[in-house]
Amino acid sequence: MKSLPDRHGEDGPVPLFGTWRAIYTAVVVSALVVMALVALFSRWPY
C-alpha cells in the first residue's frame, strides 16, 4: 500500500502570520494582554 504525503508538515507555508515565530509571538503577547486585563478588572469596584 502506498502512503500519502503528510499535508500538515512543518515545511509548508504558515497561514495568516507567515512564520512560526510570528505565531508564537502572537500567542505570548495575547496571553500577557489577557493576564493584564484580568489583573486590571479584578480590582474594578462593583
CYANA upper distance limits for C-alpha pairs under 8 A (distance plus 0.5 A):
  7 ARG  CA     12 GLY  CA      8.45
  8 HIS  CA     12 GLY  CA      7.86
 13 PRO  CA     18 GLY  CA      7.36
 13 PRO  CA     19 THR  CA      8.31
 14 VAL  CA     18 GLY  CA      5.49
 14 VAL  CA     19 THR  CA      6.26
 14 VAL  CA     20 TRP  CA      7.31
 17 PHE  CA     22 ALA  CA      6.51
 17 PHE  CA     23 ILE  CA      6.71
 18 GLY  CA     22 ALA  CA      7.68
 19 THR  CA     23 ILE  CA      7.19
 20 TRP  CA     24 TYR  CA      6.73
 21 ARG  CA     25 THR  CA      6.57
 22 ALA  CA     26 ALA  CA      6.58
 23 ILE  CA     27 VAL  CA      6.75
 24 TYR  CA     28 VAL  CA      6.80
 25 THR  CA     29 VAL  CA      6.57
 26 ALA  CA     30 SER  CA      6.48
 27 VAL  CA     31 ALA  CA      6.66
 28 VAL  CA     32 LEU  CA      6.76
 29 VAL  CA     33 VAL  CA      6.69
 30 SER  CA     34 VAL  CA      6.67
 31 ALA  CA     35 MET  CA      6.74
 32 LEU  CA     36 ALA  CA      6.63
 33 VAL  CA     37 LEU  CA      6.63
 34 VAL  CA     38 VAL  CA      6.62
 35 MET  CA     39 ALA  CA      6.66
 36 ALA  CA     40 LEU  CA      6.60
 37 LEU  CA     41 PHE  CA      6.52
 38 VAL  CA     42 SER  CA      6.30
 39 ALA  CA     43 ARG  CA      7.38
 40 LEU  CA     44 TRP  CA      7.43
